[in-house]
Amino acid sequence: MLIRNLCAVLLVVAASTAATACGAFCTSTALQARPASGTPLVLEAVLTSDGSPVSGGRVAFYTRATGPGGAEEGRLIAQATSGSDGVARHEVEGGRSALDYPGATLNGYKATFDNLDKLNGVRYCSSSAEGSIK
């Protein structure tokens, strides 16, 4: 019982520390979402750390839209892995119209990098960016 209570206390302390001090536990990253246009619609996000490309990072692409009630909402489009140049890329074959859905107005897209494990021997912090769609 004592061990179970001690584990619960340690989990609470660890969770609160990680949530408030990410930079102390991971290496910062930057994500840049490039403007997208055309058919196919090419979504690209560049993942870097201290200006150097990060390869092997899993980037998720989401729509950015205004929903029927006027609230901002998003839907997962795809996930892609960054290459040696740090670029994660996904092509939407149907172009911009393939991302439209009833009652929503497409405003662009969002790219996110959320890393839970070490990547290339480094624990990287999460980052996100918004890109335009023309």
Phi and psi restraints in degrees (value plus and minus 20) as a CYANA .aco file:
   2 LEU   PHI     -82.0   -42.0
   2 LEU   PSI     -61.6   -21.6
   3 ILE   PHI     -85.9   -45.9
   3 ILE   PSI     -60.8   -20.8
   4 ARG   PHI     -81.6   -41.6
   4 ARG   PSI     -64.5   -24.5
   5 ASN   PHI     -85.1   -45.1
   5 ASN   PSI     -60.0   -20.0
   6 LEU   PHI     -83.5   -43.5
   6 LEU   PSI     -62.2   -22.2
   7 CYS   PHI     -82.1   -42.1
   7 CYS   PSI     -61.5   -21.5
   8 ALA   PHI     -82.8   -42.8
   8 ALA   PSI     -61.7   -21.7
   9 VAL   PHI     -84.8   -44.8
   9 VAL   PSI     -63.6   -23.6
  10 LEU   PHI     -82.5   -42.5
  10 LEU   PSI     -60.2   -20.2
  11 LEU   PHI     -83.7   -43.7
  11 LEU   PSI     -61.7   -21.7
  12 VAL   PHI     -84.5   -44.5
  12 VAL   PSI     -64.7   -24.7
  13 VAL   PHI     -84.0   -44.0
  13 VAL   PSI     -65.1   -25.1
  14 ALA   PHI     -82.9   -42.9
  14 ALA   PSI     -63.0   -23.0
  15 ALA   PHI     -85.0   -45.0
  15 ALA   PSI     -62.1   -22.1
  16 SER   PHI     -91.1   -51.1
  16 SER   PSI     -53.5   -13.5
  17 THR   PHI     -88.5   -48.5
  17 THR   PSI     -65.4   -25.4
  18 ALA   PHI     -85.0   -45.0
  18 ALA   PSI     -55.7   -15.7
  19 ALA   PHI     -91.7   -51.7
  19 ALA   PSI     -47.4    -7.4
  20 THR   PHI    -122.1   -82.1
  20 THR   PSI     -33.8     6.2
  21 ALA   PHI    -158.1  -118.1
  21 ALA   PSI      37.0    77.0
  22 CYS   PHI     -77.4   -37.4
  22 CYS   PSI     -63.4   -23.4
  23 GLY   PHI     -79.7   -39.7
  23 GLY   PSI     -46.9    -6.9
  24 ALA   PHI     -94.9   -54.9
  24 ALA   PSI     -40.0     0.0
  25 PHE   PHI    -133.7   -93.7
  25 PHE   PSI     -21.9    18.1
  26 CYS   PHI    -171.8  -131.8
  26 CYS   PSI     144.0   184.0
  27 THR   PHI    -111.5   -71.5
  27 THR   PSI     110.9   150.9
  28 SER   PHI     -86.1   -46.1
  28 SER   PSI     130.7   170.7
  29 THR   PHI    -150.5  -110.5
  29 THR   PSI     142.3   182.3
  30 ALA   PHI    -150.5  -110.5
  30 ALA   PSI     121.9   161.9
  31 LEU   PHI    -145.0  -105.0
  31 LEU   PSI     109.8   149.8
  32 GLN   PHI    -138.6   -98.6
  32 GLN   PSI     104.0   144.0
  33 ALA   PHI    -116.5   -76.5
  33 ALA   PSI     101.9   141.9
  34 ARG   PHI    -102.3   -62.3
  34 ARG   PSI     129.5   169.5
  35 PRO   PHI     -79.2   -39.2
  35 PRO   PSI     122.9   162.9
  36 ALA   PHI    -139.0   -99.0
  36 ALA   PSI     121.7   161.7
  37 SER   PHI    -180.3  -140.3
  37 SER   PSI     148.2   188.2
  38 GLY   PHI      69.9   109.9
  38 GLY   PSI     159.5   199.5
  39 THR   PHI    -154.2  -114.2
  39 THR   PSI      96.1   136.1
  40 PRO   PHI     -88.7   -48.7
  40 PRO   PSI     134.7   174.7
  41 LEU   PHI    -103.5   -63.5
  41 LEU   PSI      99.2   139.2
  42 VAL   PHI    -120.0   -80.0
  42 VAL   PSI      95.5   135.5
  43 LEU   PHI    -118.2   -78.2
  43 LEU   PSI     107.3   147.3
  44 GLU   PHI    -155.7  -115.7
  44 GLU   PSI     117.5   157.5
  45 ALA   PHI    -152.6  -112.6
  45 ALA   PSI     116.3   156.3
  46 VAL   PHI    -126.4   -86.4
  46 VAL   PSI     100.9   140.9
  47 LEU   PHI    -122.3   -82.3
  47 LEU   PSI     102.8   142.8
  48 THR   PHI    -154.5  -114.5
  48 THR   PSI     142.9   182.9
  49 SER   PHI    -159.5  -119.5
  49 SER   PSI     101.8   141.8
  50 ASP   PHI      32.2    72.2
  50 ASP   PSI      17.3    57.3
  51 GLY   PHI      62.5   102.5
  51 GLY   PSI     -24.6    15.4
  52 SER   PHI    -122.3   -82.3
  52 SER   PSI     122.9   162.9
  53 PRO   PHI     -82.8   -42.8
  53 PRO   PSI     125.5   165.5
  54 VAL   PHI    -131.0   -91.0
  54 VAL   PSI      97.8   137.8
  55 SER   PHI    -115.6   -75.6
  55 SER   PSI     132.2   172.2
  56 GLY   PHI      62.6   102.6
  56 GLY   PSI     -13.2    26.8
  57 GLY   PHI    -100.6   -60.6
  57 GLY   PSI     116.3   156.3
  58 ARG   PHI    -109.6   -69.6
  58 ARG   PSI      97.5   137.5
  59 VAL   PHI    -132.0   -92.0
  59 VAL   PSI     112.0   152.0
  60 ALA   PHI    -123.5   -83.5
  60 ALA   PSI     119.0   159.0
  61 PHE   PHI    -130.6   -90.6
  61 PHE   PSI     110.2   150.2
  62 TYR   PHI    -146.2  -106.2
  62 TYR   PSI     130.7   170.7
  63 THR   PHI     -91.9   -51.9
  63 THR   PSI     132.1   172.1
  64 ARG   PHI    -137.4   -97.4
  64 ARG   PSI      96.5   136.5
  65 ALA   PHI    -162.7  -122.7
  65 ALA   PSI     136.6   176.6
  66 THR   PHI    -117.6   -77.6
  66 THR   PSI     100.0   140.0
  67 GLY   PHI    -100.2   -60.2
  67 GLY   PSI     158.9   198.9
  68 PRO   PHI     -75.9   -35.9
  68 PRO   PSI     -53.5   -13.5
  69 GLY   PHI    -107.2   -67.2
  69 GLY   PSI     -17.5    22.5
  70 GLY   PHI      69.2   109.2
  70 GLY   PSI     -21.0    19.0
  71 ALA   PHI    -106.4   -66.4
  71 ALA   PSI     129.9   169.9
  72 GLU   PHI     -90.5   -50.5
  72 GLU   PSI     115.2   155.2
  73 GLU   PHI    -166.4  -126.4
  73 GLU   PSI     145.3   185.3
  74 GLY   PHI    -170.5  -130.5
  74 GLY   PSI     134.1   174.1
  75 ARG   PHI    -148.8  -108.8
  75 ARG   PSI     123.1   163.1
  76 LEU   PHI     -84.2   -44.2
  76 LEU   PSI     107.9   147.9
  77 ILE   PHI    -113.5   -73.5
  77 ILE   PSI     -73.4   -33.4
  78 ALA   PHI    -191.2  -151.2
  78 ALA   PSI     152.6   192.6
  79 GLN   PHI    -145.6  -105.6
  79 GLN   PSI     127.9   167.9
  80 ALA   PHI    -164.8  -124.8
  80 ALA   PSI     135.9   175.9
  81 THR   PHI    -123.9   -83.9
  81 THR   PSI     115.6   155.6
  82 SER   PHI     -91.2   -51.2
  82 SER   PSI     121.7   161.7
  83 GLY   PHI    -108.0   -68.0
  83 GLY   PSI    -189.5  -149.5
  84 SER   PHI     -83.2   -43.2
  84 SER   PSI     -40.5    -0.5
  85 ASP   PHI    -109.8   -69.8
  85 ASP   PSI     -18.4    21.6
  86 GLY   PHI      63.0   103.0
  86 GLY   PSI     -19.7    20.3
  87 VAL   PHI    -110.8   -70.8
  87 VAL   PSI     105.1   145.1
  88 ALA   PHI    -122.9   -82.9
  88 ALA   PSI     112.8   152.8
  89 ARG   PHI    -156.6  -116.6
  89 ARG   PSI     120.0   160.0
  90 HIS   PHI    -162.4  -122.4
  90 HIS   PSI     116.0   156.0
  91 GLU   PHI    -124.7   -84.7
  91 GLU   PSI     108.4   148.4
  92 VAL   PHI    -118.7   -78.7
  92 VAL   PSI      85.7   125.7
  93 GLU   PHI     -75.4   -35.4
  93 GLU   PSI     -60.8   -20.8
  94 GLY   PHI    -102.0   -62.0
  94 GLY   PSI     -16.1    23.9
  95 GLY   PHI      52.4    92.4
  95 GLY   PSI    -183.4  -143.4
  96 ARG   PHI     -75.8   -35.8
  96 ARG   PSI     -60.7   -20.7
  97 SER   PHI     -83.2   -43.2
  97 SER   PSI     -43.9    -3.9
  98 ALA   PHI     -89.9   -49.9
  98 ALA   PSI     -36.7     3.3
  99 LEU   PHI    -116.1   -76.1
  99 LEU   PSI     -30.2     9.8
 100 ASP   PHI     -90.9   -50.9
 100 ASP   PSI     126.9   166.9
 101 TYR   PHI    -163.9  -123.9
 101 TYR   PSI     134.0   174.0
 102 PRO   PHI     -74.2   -34.2
 102 PRO   PSI     114.1   154.1
 103 GLY   PHI      60.9   100.9
 103 GLY   PSI     -19.6    20.4
 104 ALA   PHI    -139.0   -99.0
 104 ALA   PSI     130.6   170.6
 105 THR   PHI    -132.7   -92.7
 105 THR   PSI      98.7   138.7
 106 LEU   PHI     -91.2   -51.2
 106 LEU   PSI     106.8   146.8
 107 ASN   PHI    -128.6   -88.6
 107 ASN   PSI     -33.5     6.5
 108 GLY   PHI     130.3   170.3
 108 GLY   PSI    -173.8  -133.8
 109 TYR   PHI    -160.1  -120.1
 109 TYR   PSI     142.7   182.7
 110 LYS   PHI    -145.1  -105.1
 110 LYS   PSI     118.1   158.1
 111 ALA   PHI    -135.1   -95.1
 111 ALA   PSI     116.8   156.8
 112 THR   PHI    -151.4  -111.4
 112 THR   PSI     124.9   164.9
 113 PHE   PHI    -142.3  -102.3
 113 PHE   PSI      95.0   135.0
 114 ASP   PHI    -144.5  -104.5
 114 ASP   PSI      92.1   132.1
 115 ASN   PHI    -133.8   -93.8
 115 ASN   PSI      98.3   138.3
 116 LEU   PHI    -116.6   -76.6
 116 LEU   PSI     -42.8    -2.8
 117 ASP   PHI    -138.7   -98.7
 117 ASP   PSI     151.0   191.0
 118 LYS   PHI     -88.1   -48.1
 118 LYS   PSI     124.0   164.0
 119 LEU   PHI    -146.7  -106.7
 119 LEU   PSI     102.0   142.0
 120 ASN   PHI      36.2    76.2
 120 ASN   PSI      13.1    53.1
 121 GLY   PHI      61.1   101.1
 121 GLY   PSI     -15.3    24.7
 122 VAL   PHI    -144.2  -104.2
 122 VAL   PSI     120.7   160.7
 123 ARG   PHI    -113.6   -73.6
 123 ARG   PSI      89.6   129.6
 124 TYR   PHI    -115.1   -75.1
 124 TYR   PSI     127.3   167.3
 125 CYS   PHI     -98.2   -58.2
 125 CYS   PSI     136.9   176.9
 126 SER   PHI     -91.9   -51.9
 126 SER   PSI     134.8   174.8
 127 SER   PHI    -173.9  -133.9
 127 SER   PSI     143.1   183.1
 128 SER   PHI    -170.5  -130.5
 128 SER   PSI     143.6   183.6
 129 ALA   PHI    -175.7  -135.7
 129 ALA   PSI     136.3   176.3
 130 GLU   PHI    -133.7   -93.7
 130 GLU   PSI     120.7   160.7
 131 GLY   PHI    -144.6  -104.6
 131 GLY   PSI     136.1   176.1
 132 SER   PHI    -111.9   -71.9
 132 SER   PSI     134.8   174.8
 133 ILE   PHI    -146.1  -106.1
 133 ILE   PSI     106.1   146.1
